[in-house]
Amino acid sequence: AVFFGLVTPAIAGAGEELRGIWVTRWTYASASDVRRIMREVSEAGFNAVFFQVRGQHDAFYPSAIEPWAAELTGALGKDPGWDPLAVAVEAGHAHGLQVHAYVNAFTLWRGESPPAVVEPLHAWHRHPEWIAADSEGLPMALNAHYVFASPGNPEVRRRLAAVAKDIADRYPIDGIHLDYIRYPGRDQGHDVASLAAWEADGSPDFSAWRR
């Protein structure tokens, strides 16, 4: 079964209904899985797929920016020998579907153990200063859920833009779909770079500035 949610954003043409479905990174492990999903999505009456290709500053396509996702092979950075996004675009378009690359924006890593040291080096290792910090300046610790990169850090946003541009330049996708566009909690966002950006903006109300 495909895990999905129905979305109808106003990105279809005038008078056209967009019937979209999310395909998360947890629901495919092979090219045949992706082709089957695209067929089933089309047969179910959808016309757009939001296909997840970034979960935690990793990649479900060959990237020089971030390492291969561990979900594909069991090991971070290991080439699975196929390109999920390329297969998704080819199969989706063959069935008349829009294919949007679905990207988690600010989730940095998930789990109680750090990412392996691989090339390209994961951002958790290369940029520890990106980790969201609380009002006491303490960065998030590894846990059973996500550690976030801070949205207020300009370098974090530049990485996100670079990832989106790389995907858009190399694949004939129909859009970029951003998830986790938020902070992990009300007390987060006090990392050094974010505070410097806040001060440069005149130190307005901090909650309003984060929004």
C-alpha positions in Angstrom: 0.0 0.0 0.0 1.1 3.6 -0.7 1.1 6.0 2.3 -0.6 9.1 1.0 -2.4 12.3 1.7 -4.7 14.1 -0.7 -3.6 17.6 -1.7 -5.3 20.1 -4.0 -3.0 23.2 -4.2 -3.7 25.9 -6.7 -1.0 24.9 -9.1 -3.0 23.2 -11.8 -4.1 25.1 -14.8 -7.3 27.2 -14.9 -10.3 24.9 -14.5 -8.1 21.8 -13.9 -8.3 19.9 -10.7 -5.0 18.7 -9.2 -5.4 15.3 -7.5 -2.1 14.8 -5.8 -0.6 12.0 -3.7 2.5 11.9 -1.5 4.8 8.9 -2.0 7.2 8.9 1.0 10.7 7.5 1.1 9.4 4.6 3.3 7.3 3.1 0.6 9.8 2.1 -2.1 13.0 0.1 -2.2 13.5 -0.7 -5.9 12.8 0.5 -9.4 10.0 -2.0 -9.8 8.4 -0.6 -6.6 8.4 2.9 -8.1 7.0 1.8 -11.4 4.2 -0.2 -9.6 3.4 2.8 -7.5 3.1 5.1 -10.5 0.8 2.6 -12.2 -1.4 2.2 -9.1 -1.5 6.0 -8.6 -2.7 6.6 -12.2 -5.2 3.8 -12.0 -6.6 5.3 -8.8 -7.4 8.5 -10.6 -4.7 10.8 -9.3 -2.9 13.1 -11.7 0.1 14.3 -9.7 2.7 12.6 -7.5 4.8 14.3 -4.8 7.7 11.8 -4.7 10.1 12.1 -1.7 13.7 12.5 -2.6 15.2 14.1 0.6 14.5 13.0 4.1 17.3 14.3 6.4 19.9 16.2 4.4 20.4 13.0 2.3 19.4 12.1 -1.3 17.4 9.5 -3.1 19.1 10.4 -6.4 22.8 10.8 -7.2 24.0 14.1 -5.6 27.3 15.9 -5.2 25.8 17.9 -2.4 24.4 15.3 0.0 25.0 11.5 0.5 22.8 8.7 -0.8 20.1 7.9 1.8 20.6 4.9 3.9 17.1 3.6 3.4 18.1 2.5 -0.1 20.9 0.1 0.8 21.1 0.1 4.6 24.2 2.2 4.5 24.5 6.0 4.2 26.4 7.1 1.1 26.2 3.8 -0.7 25.1 4.0 -4.3 22.1 1.7 -4.8 22.8 1.3 -8.5 19.7 3.0 -9.6 18.2 6.5 -9.5 14.8 6.6 -7.8 14.0 10.1 -9.0 14.8 9.4 -12.6 12.7 6.2 -12.5 9.8 8.2 -10.9 9.9 10.9 -13.5 10.1 8.5 -16.4 7.3 6.2 -15.1 5.1 9.0 -13.8 5.2 10.9 -17.1 4.5 7.7 -19.0 1.3 7.4 -17.1 0.4 11.1 -17.6 1.2 12.1 -14.1 2.9 15.3 -12.9 5.9 14.4 -10.8 7.1 16.8 -8.1 10.2 16.2 -6.1 9.2 16.2 -2.4 11.9 17.5 -0.2 12.2 17.7 3.6 13.5 21.2 4.1 14.9 21.5 7.7 15.1 18.0 9.1 18.9 17.4 9.5 19.1 13.9 10.9 16.9 11.3 12.6 17.9 8.8 15.3 20.0 8.4 18.4 23.3 7.6 16.5 25.1 10.1 14.3 25.3 9.6 10.5 28.2 7.7 9.2 31.3 9.5 7.9 30.9 9.3 4.1 31.4 11.4 1.0 29.9 13.8 0.4 30.1 14.4 4.2 26.7 14.7 5.8 25.8 18.2 7.1 25.5 17.0 10.7 29.3 16.5 10.6 30.3 19.3 8.3 28.1 22.0 9.8 27.3 21.3 13.4 26.6 25.0 13.8 23.5 24.5 11.7 21.7 22.6 14.4 18.8 24.4 16.0 19.4 25.6 19.5 17.1 26.5 22.4 16.8 29.8 24.3 19.8 28.7 26.5 21.9 28.2 23.3 21.9 24.4 23.6 21.8 22.6 20.3 19.3 19.8 19.8 20.6 16.4 20.8 20.3 13.2 18.8 17.0 11.5 19.7 14.5 9.0 18.4 13.0 11.7 16.1 14.5 14.5 14.1 17.3 17.0 14.9 16.6 20.1 12.9 18.8 22.5 11.0 17.8 26.0 12.0 15.6 27.8 9.4 16.9 31.2 10.6 20.5 30.4 9.5 21.0 31.8 6.0 23.5 29.0 5.2 20.9 26.4 5.9 18.5 28.1 3.5 21.3 28.4 0.9 21.8 24.6 1.1 18.1 24.0 0.6 18.1 26.3 -2.4 21.2 24.5 -3.9 19.5 21.2 -3.5 16.3 22.4 -5.2 18.3 24.0 -8.0 20.3 20.8 -8.5 17.2 18.7 -8.8 15.4 21.2 -11.1 18.5 21.6 -13.4 19.0 17.8 -13.8 15.5 16.3 -13.9 12.4 17.2 -16.0 10.2 17.5 -12.8 7.0 19.4 -12.6 7.6 21.1 -9.3 9.5 21.1 -6.0 7.3 20.2 -2.9 8.7 21.4 0.4 7.9 19.7 3.7 9.0 20.5 7.3 9.1 24.2 6.7 9.1 24.9 10.4 11.0 25.0 13.6 11.0 21.9 15.9 9.4 23.9 18.8 8.7 27.4 20.1 11.9 27.6 22.1 14.1 26.7 19.1 16.0 29.0 16.8 18.6 30.6 19.1 21.7 29.3 17.3 24.5 31.9 16.7 23.9 32.5 13.0 20.1 32.9 13.5 20.6 35.4 16.4 23.1 37.4 14.3 20.5 37.5 11.4 17.8 38.6 13.9 20.0 41.4 15.3 20.9 42.5 11.8 17.1 42.9 11.1 16.9 45.2 14.1 16.0 42.7 16.8 12.2 42.7 16.3 9.8 40.4 18.3 11.6 37.1 18.0 8.5 34.9 17.4 7.4 37.3 14.7 10.8 37.3 13.2 11.0 33.5 13.1 7.6 33.4 11.3 
